[in-house]
Amino acid sequence: MPRRLDLPDSASVATSGMGGRLSAPSALRNADAICAVLETLAPPRGRVLELASGTGEHAVRFAARLPGLIWQPTEIDPARRASIDAWAAEAALPNLRPAIALDACQPGWGATHAGQDLIFVSNILHLVSAAEAETLIAEAARALAPKGVLAIYGPFLRETGFASPGDAAFHASLTAQDARIGYKPVATVTGWGVAAGLLPEAQISMPANNLTIIFRLPL
């Protein structure tokens, strides 16, 4: 995630492995479902920027499944950048680039990384403040190429409320640690995308009550 907070252990769990590799059970559980969605959105060839790539397990799996895309992982945490590169070294995929340092919640990075055909972010918005989440979306919009896609995966607050009692409890545990963070309403996230010049395209139901919210930059 873009910054390190004193969050409950369930918010971002990664265990150490060999060669500096970290492993997150949630990344292993949701990778196939997310990749199935990305396969329907991504062009046959192009550039992908993954924000807050975490352990690197997503990057390796997605780059393998989408070989025509140049996959650029990013992470603010040096230990997780090392993990990403360790996973990448083992996989030896020609389309997977070394991890770069990037805080996706700070303004200014969009212009530096312009021309992306796909930007993917997973399980971040509920771990940052509303202002930081809005900045992430605005900068992603600036980084997209025309017709480019922003895909945001994670838990969100629906119009009808929390998707499950477990979601409500997790949100409460987050806000108890930091009142600024927690689940973001789908309508609010959609509004941030529209304000940034993006077109809302879809809200795809995912396992474990998550969603993938899809935006596209018009021509």
N, C-alpha and C positions, 0 to 999 in steps of 0.2 A: 504493500500500500504506500501512498505517497509520503507519509510521515509515520513516525513511531509514537504511539500513545500508550498509556497504561490501560490497555484494553483487557477484557476477559480473555482467558486462554482460548475460548471457542471462536474468537474473532479472527485469528490468524495463527493457525497451528502449523509449525514446520519442524520436522525432526531431522537431525544431522545424519548424514551417511558418509560413504567413502569418497575421498577426493574432493571434499568441500561441497558435495552435493547435499541439498536439503530436499525434503519430501513433505508435501502437504496432502493429507488424505482427501481433502475436498477437491483439490486439483485432479487427483486421480479419478474421483467419482464423476465429476461433471465434464471431463474433457471430451468424451465421445459425443455427448449430447450437444455441446457447444460447437464442436467441429462440424457436426451435421448441419447446423444452422449456417455457419460460415461458408460451407461449401455451396449453399444456395445463393449467397450474397456476393462472394468475391469474383472478380474477373479471372479469366484463365491465367493472365499474367499481370504483374503489377507490384506495387510496394505496399507493405503492411507495417504499421507502427503499433506495437502492443504497449500500452501504458501500464506501469506498475506490474511488471511481469512476475514478481514473486520468486518462486523457487526455480522457474524455468521449465517446469514439466509441461505446462501448456504450450510454450513456444516450440519445444521439440516435437510434440505430437502434431501440432497444427502445421508446422513447416513440413513434416513428413507427409501429411495428408494433402497438402496444397503445394506441390513442388514447383508450380509456375510462379509462385509469389515469393518475393524477397522479404523475409520476415525479420523485422528489427525489434528486438526486445529492449525494454528500458526499465530502470529501477533506481530509486534514490539510495537504497541501502547497499553498502559495499559488500556485505556478506551474501546478500541475495544476488548481486551481480556476479559474484564469484561462483555461486551455485548455478546460475544460468549458464555461465561459460563452461562449467564442468559438465553439465548435462549435454551442452552443445558439442563439446569435444568428444564425448562418448558416442554421440549420434553421428557426427561427421557429415552433416547435411550441407550441401553446397549453397542452399538458399537461406540458411540461418546465420545471421550476422552476430558478432560479439555484442554483449549488452552494453548499453551506454547509460550514463547518469542523467536522469531527468526527473524533476519534480513536477508532475502533471497538474498540480493544484496551484502552481505559481504562474503569473501572467508572463507572456512574452515568448513562450516556446513554439507557438503555432507557426509563426513566420519562419523560424529557423528550420522547421521540419516540414515545410510545405510540399505539396505534390503527392500526398498519400492517397492510395486507392481504397484502403480500408484502415480504420483505426479501431482497435479492440481494447476494451477495458473490462476487467472482471473483479467483482466483489470489492469495490472501492468506495462507491458513493455513500454507503451507510457508515463508513469509517472516517469520514471527513465532514466538515461543516457545510452548511448550505452554500455559503459564499465560495468555499473551495470547490465544491461540486459544480457550481455555475461557471467558475473560471475554467475548470477542466473542459467542460462542454464548449465554451466559447473558444478556447484555444484549439481544441480538436477541429472545430468548424473552420478555423483559419488554416489548419494544416491539410485539410482535405483537398484533393484535386476535384475538378468538376465531375459530378456524378459519383463522387466518392461516398463511402458508407462509414458511419459511426455505429458500432454495435456495443451496447452497454449491458453486461450480464450481472445479475445479482438479485438480492431481495429488495422489494419495494412495498410501499404502502398503497394498497388499492383504494379505489373510490369507496368500496364497502368496508374498508378497514384492513386489519392484518389478515393474511391468508390462513393463519393457524395460530393456536395458542402458543406454540413454540416460537413463532415469529414475534409475537407480542412480548414474550419473555426475553428474547434475545435483544430486541429493541430497548426494553427497560434496562437490561444489563449494560448496554452501551451508553445510554443517557445517564445512568448512575455514575459512570466513569467520567463522562464529559457531556454536559448538557447541549453542546453545540452539534453533536453527531447523532447518528441514528438513521432509521429508515426514511427515505425521501418519498413523498407521494408521486405516483406516476404522472399525475397532471402537472405537478411542479417541474419535474424533469422534462416533460414534453414542452412546457412553456419556455424553459431555458434553451432548448434546442431551436424552437421557432424564433426566439429573440436573437439567436446567433446566426440566423439565416438558413437553418436546416429544415428539411421537410420530414415530418414524422411519417414513417413508412409502415411499421408493424410493431406489435407487442406480442412476442412469442412465448407461450407458456413452456417452462422448463421443469425438470425434476426438482423435487424438494421445495416446491412453491416459489421457485425463482422465475424471473422473466429475462428475456433478452429484448431490450428496447432498441429499435432500429431507426436511424435517421439517414437521410441522403442529402448531399449538397446538390442543388440544381445547377444546370448549365449556366 
